[in-house]
Amino acid sequence: MRDGRFDGTAFRARREALGQTRSACAIKANLSESFIKAVELGKSEPGDNNAAALAAAVDLDLADLTLPKLPPD
C-alpha cells in the first residue's frame, strides 16, 4: 500500500467479529482464501486495490486498517 501498511490483525478481528468466514470474505472481496490468510498472518501485503476490497468486505474504511509505513532498514 502506498500510504502505509495493511493491518491484517485488525482485519481478521473485524472479520471474525462479523462472524464472517475466510471463504465468505473471499467471495465478497473477490480474492482467494489463501491470499486473505496470508494478509491476516502478515505474510503478504495487499496492493491498494486489494486492500480497499478487503476493507469493504468487512464494512470499514481503508484508513481503519492502515498502519504507518515502517522506516527503511
URBELNOR-V855209 format. One line per field, one symbol per residue. ss: DSSP state (a for helix, b for strand, c for the rest). phi: phi as a letter, one per 40 degrees, with the letter a starting at -180 (. if undefined). burial: 1 if it has 24 or more other C-alpha atoms within 12 Angstrom, else 0. Layout:
ss=???
phi=???
burial=???
//
This chain:
ss=ccccbbcaaaaaaaaaaccccaaaaaaaacccaaaaaaaacccccccaaaaaaaaaaccccaaaabbcccccc
phi=.ccibcccccccdcdcccgccccccdcccgbccccccccccgcabccdcccccccccbfbcddcbbbcccccc
burial=0000111101110110000001001101101000111011000011000111111111000101110000000
//
